[in-house]
Amino acid sequence: MSNASGASSGSSIGRSRGRFYGVPKTCPCGEQIMELISKSNNNPYRRYYRCGYAVARKLANDNHMFKWVDEAHLEEIEALKTKNVRLEEKLEAIAAERTEFERIVFENVQMKLEKEIFERVEETLIEASSTSKKMMIGVIALCMVMVGFSKQLG
Ligand SMILES: [Zn+2]
């Protein structure tokens, strides 16, 4: 977290801006980023990202990109973690939605089935009653015919 290194003059500026998140690809000035190794006493051999323009001109106390590599990587990991959590939440929401959807579909199918069965039963009942009516009419007609015959015979 220290910015007391030979190359860290831009660190506090870059950090305070807060928009350089993770591993920088280019400097805000448009220049390519270089990966260098600190030779300072405070951060010996610590790797850092630095604007190529600033390196070429050996700038100090400038607004060009400076960032410790380990800190940039930590930020990337944090960003990934956040992304992961968001993805998990999304997946959970999708799963919950799907369960709800399946429940509705299941209920609809069940309702349809029940309705269909009810209609079938009703149809069968109507059919049965009409058949029995026909049979009754047939029986009655037969009786009348028999009565007629017996009258003729008698
Ligand atoms: Zn730059």
Boltz pocket constraint, residues with backbone or C-beta under 6 A from the ligand:
constraints:
  - pocket:
      binder: B
      contacts: [[A, 27], [A, 28], [A, 29], [A, 30], [A, 31], [A, 51], [A, 52], [A, 53], [A, 54], [A, 63], [A, 64], [A, 65]]
      max_distance: 6.0
